Amino acid sequence: MKGRAVARILVCVQPARGHVGPTKPVVEALITAGHDVAVVTGARYRRAFEERGAEVRVLPPEADFDETDLDGTIPGRAGLSGLKLARFELTHFVRAMPAQLSVIDARQADVVLCDPLMMAGLALVRRDPRPRLLTLGFLPFMPPVPTGPPGHPLRGALLKALAPWVTGPARKLANDLLGGDPGMLFTDWPLHSDGVLQMTCPGFEYPREGAPLHFIGPTTVSAASEHPLPPWWSDLDGARPVVHVTQGTVANDDLGRLVEPTIAALAGEDVLVVATTCGGRLRPGPLPENVRVAGFLPYDELLPRCAAMVSNGGYGGVNHALRYGVPLVVVGASEDKREVAARVTWSGAGIGRARASASPRTLRRAVRTVLADPRYRNRARELAAEMAAGPAMDEVVKLITAPCRSLS
């Protein structure tokens, strides 16, 4: 490739479907454009990136995990919930930093794309000199401390009051590993990167100051080639509005929190309910006539047929729905899902509840409201238009690789 500017790009991504999914199209586009790409991730996703032509460096066991068995692959996690679980997970993310750095050699990279939950980014952002460091924005943009939507000072004050207890052990560990106070909260390193590739549109993120936000829209591709269509697929083309319900790929150990209550809530409604279990299991027994179930479905085929989506608040799935102008009912409290639920309400694209579960009655009322009130659909379509007006993938590649030096 004589005379062409080729960038050496290192991509560091946690081994979780919701992180890998939006990263794969970016890696593929960079390789198609002729750049050299190496990926640091878990063993579970090695093949997914190698098939796209990337060199893969597998995380050591102490930094790797299996998202389908988090309690089994992360010692000490089982039995925790709520703020105690959040406190544990933050500390675990920091504890993995040395193992991550053992396979992350940024010295030979022109650009590093880093998962915001990879605390190796905290070490990299402090190096001088260092390569261009960009954050992969497939999580809500929350630094310095989650404060809630503008106009909700009480919620912000509560979160700030709880922050020292939740983050204290992880912050102390980060200081110990780095040999001193890094001058920033360990979760704030994306603010000090060279930019965040936020995989949504401006209308779905609170206005914030800090690192430059580049809104690139959702990047995940979910086609029939990856998830074959089920035999009942033609039922989606009937007269009944289609309502999709999912608990995502991580918090689906108990489908009684959202999927099963939604099925019960809509059993007597004039809608077609399409549920994905994503590895979870429904309780045995007959399903209502208006329910169809699959393990996984191709979102790029499903979502254009949907009138509404009920979700536990995965950032990627929610933005995938908004890409197609689908209004939302979100009920979620684990991981970052409280923040996603708050954004759904704040943006006007649906109804968000920061709760671990909801009753059939609550869900029935919320779905009816979203289907009946055109404001939710109209707002979701406005956000879809924002996403469509965002940068194409070739423009994202140029954003990532400029500036880079010629290696030929």
N, C-alpha and C positions, 0 to 999 in steps of 0.2 A: 504494500500500500504506500508506495513511494510518494513523498510530497504531501501526504494527507496527515492532518492532525489527529493522532490516535491517543485517547486518554486511557490510562490504567486506573480502573475503578474497582474499589473494594466495597462490597455490600455486606453489611452485618445485620442479620435478622434473626429474631427469636424463633424457635421451632414450633410455631403455632399457626394453624390454618388461617386465622384472621390476620396474621402478619405476613405469612408467605404468599397468600392469595393475591393481595395487591402489589406485592414486590415482583412476582414473576413476570408480569407484562412489562415492567420497567426494565428488568434485566434483559428480557428478550429483545426489546427495542434498542437497548444500548449495544448488544451484540450484533444485531442486524445492521446497525449503523457503522459497524467495523471497530468498535472499541473492545479493549481487553478487560474482561470482567471476572473477578474472583468473588465467591460468596462464602461467608462464614455463617453456618447454621447448624441445626441438629441433624443427627444421622437419619431421622425419619424423612427428611426432605432433601437428602443428598441427590437422589435420582431426579427429582423434579427440576433442579437447576442444571444438573449435568446434561439432561436431555435438551436443554436450551443452549448448550455450548459453553457453559460457564465452568471454570475451575472451582471445585468445592473443597473447603477446609471444614472438617467436622469439629464441632465443639467437644471439649473433653467431657467425660461423664458427669463431673461435678457442676458443669454449666448447662448440660443437656437435660431434657425432660420429655415425657410423653404426655401431650395435652389430653389424650383420652384416658389417662390414669394419673392425674396430678398427685393425688394422695399417695399412690404407690411409688412414684418416681421422685417425689420431693419429700424427704424425711422431715417429720415434724408438722406437716401441713394438716393431716387428718384430724377431724374433730373441731377445727377452728371455723369461725364464721364472723360476719360483721366486721367491726373495727379491729378485732383481734386478728382476723385473717388478713386484713389490709396491712396491719403492722408487720406481721410475719412475712408477707410476700415482698414488701418493700425491702426488708432486711435481706431476704433471700436473693433478690435481684442484685443488691450491692455485693453480697458475699461471692457471687459468681464472677465479679469483675476480674480477679487475677487469672482465672481459668480462661475467660474470654480473651484477655490480652495475650495469653500464651500462644494463640493461633491467629491473632490479628497483627499483621505486620504492615503498618501504615506507611513505613518509610519508603516503600517502592510504589506508593499510590499517588496519583494526581488528585483523585477525588475519593472520599469515603462517604457512602450512604449508610446511615446508622439508625437502627431501630431505637426509638426513644426509651424503651425499657431495657436496652443493653447499657449497663452502667459503664462499660468500656468507653462509651462516649464521653463520660465525665473526665476520664483520664486523657483521652485524645484532645478534647477541647482546650486543655490546659497546656498542651505542648507548644513550644515555640522553637523552631518553625514547625508547622504541621501542614498537611495537605488541606485542600478545600474540603470542609466537613459540612454535609447536609443531613438534615433529619428527615426520616421517612414519617410523614404525618398521617398514619392510619389509625391514630387515637385522637380523642378530643384534645385540643390545645389548651392545657390547663395551668401553665406556670403563672406566677410563682406558687400559689396555693389555690386550689379550686375555690371560687368565690360565688358561684351561682350566677344566674342571669342578672344583667344590669337592672337595678330597681328592686332587688331583694337583699337589703343590707343585713337583715336578721340571719338569713341562711349563711351569708358570707361570714358574719361574725362568729357563728357557731362553728363553721368549718375551720376558721383561723384559730379558735380556742382549742379545738381538738387536735390541730396539726402537730403541736410539739410532742404530745403523747404518741401519736401514730408514727411520726417520722423520727423520733428521738433515737431509738436504737440503730436505725439504718444510717442516720447522719453521723453518729459516733463511729460506726464501723467504716464509713466512707472516709472520714478524717484519718482513721488509723491506717487504712490501706494506702492512702495517698501521702501519708507522712505529714499531715497538717491540714488545717482548714483550707479547703479549695476556694473560699471566698464566695461560694454560692451554695444554695440548697442542692443536694445531690440530684433532685429531680428537675432542676432548672437548667441543666447543661444545654438543652436545645436552644434556650434563649441566647446562648453564647456561641452557637454554631453559625455557619455562614448563610443559613436559611432553612426554612421548614417547607417541605413539599407537602402541603396540606391537601389530603385527598377528599375534599369537599368543595363547597362554594362559599363566598363571603356571607351569604344570607343564613348559613347554618352555624356560623362561629361567632362568638361574642367579639366585639371590637377589643383589641388588646395591643399593648406596646411590647416591644422586645425584638427578637430576631425577625428578619423579614419573612413574612408568610407568602408563599407562592401557592395560590389556590389552583390545583391541577385537576380537581374533580376525582371521582372514584375511578380506579384503574383496574379493578378486578374484572376478569372475564369468566363467565359461567355459562358455557354452551352445551348443547346436546351431545357434542363429541366427548365431553367429560362425564356428563350425567345423562344416560339414555332416557328417552321419554317412556313413561309407563303406559300400559294398555288402555287406561281410562283417559288419556290425554284429550281426546276429542270432546269429552264432557265439558271442558273449559270453554268451548265455543257456543254453549247454550245461552239462554236468556238470563239466567241467574247471575247476579254480581259475584265475582270470585273474591274470597277473602283468604289470604294466605296467613298461616301462623307458624312460627318457628321459635325455638329457644337457642338457636345457634349451635356451634360445635363444641363449646366448652361447658356451659352451665346447663347441660341436658341430662344430668344423671337422674333427675326427678322431673318427668314431664307433667307431673301433677301441679307444678307451680304455674304453668301458663298454657301449654298445649292442650292438656285434658280439660281444664276449666273453659277454654275457648270453644272446644268442641261441644261441651255441655251447654255453653251459653248460646250457641248459634244453631243448636240442633233443630229448633222449631222455626228458624228464620228462613226467609226466601232468598238464601244465598248458597253458594257452593263453597264449602270450606276445604282448603287444600293445606294439609299439614305435612311438614317434613320433620322427621325424628332425628336426623343427623347423628345416628349412633345410639340414641336413647331408645327406650322401650315403652310402648303404651301398655296400660293394664289390660289383661285379657278380657274379651267380651265383644259383643257386636257393636259396630259403629253405626251412628245415625245415617239415614239414607243420603243425606247431603254432604257427606264427608269423604274425602279421598286422602290417602296417606302414602308417602314414599319416604325412603331414607334421605335421598338428596334429589334435587331437581335443578335443571339449568335456569338460573335466574334471568338470563337474557331472553329466554323463551317464556318464562312464567310471568314475570313482573309486568310486561306490557298488557297482559290479560287481566290484571288484578284491579279491583276497585278499592281495596284497602289491604294493609298488612299489619298483623299483630306480631310484635317482636319483643324479645327481652332486652333489646337495646345494643346489640353489637354495632359498632360504629360503621364497619364496612357494609353490613347488610342494610342498615338504615339508609346510608347514602346510595347504595345500589337501588333501593326502592325509589328514592327521590330522583335519581337519574331518569326514571320513567314516569315521574309525576304521580307516584302512588302515595296517598296520605296514610298516616300511621297511628296506631295505638301501641305505645311502648310501656311495658311494665318490667322494670329491672332494677336490681340494687347491688349486684356483685361487680367486681372489677371496676371498669369505668362507666358502668351502665347508668348509674345515677346521673352522671354528667350528660349522657346521651339523651336520657328521658327529659332532663331539664331543657336541652336544646330543642327537642321536638316541640315542646310547649312554647318556648320563647320564640322560635322561628315561625310559629303559626301553622306548621305543616301537619299537625296532629295533636293527639293527647298523650302526654307523658306522665307516668307515675313512678316515683322513685321508691318502689316497693318490691319485695322479693316475690310476691305473688298477688293475685287478685281473684275475687270470687266470680263465679259465672254471671251473677247479677251485675256486678260492676263492669265486667267486660262486655256484656250485652248492651248496656247503656252506652258505653264508649264507642263501640263499633257502630251502633245505630246513629249516634251523633255524627261521627266522621263520614258515614255514608250519606246522611241526610243534609248536612250543612255544606253548601258548595264552597265555603271559604277555605276549608281544609284542602280540598282538591285543587282549588285555584292557586293556593299558596304553594302546594307541592309542585304544581306545573311551573310556577314562577322560578322555583329553585332548580327545576329541571332545565329551564331555559338558561339560567346562570351557568349551570354545568356545561351545557352544550356550547356556550359562548367562550368557555375556557380554552386553555392551550391544547392543541392536538399532541399526540405522543411524540412526534418528531420535534415539536417545539420544547417539550419536556426534556428530551435528550440534549438539545442545544443548551437549555438552562443548566443542566447537570454538568456538561462538559466544558462550559466556558467560564473561566479561562482554563485551557489545558495546553501542555507543551507538545510539540511534534516529536514523536519518537522514531520517525523514519529518516 
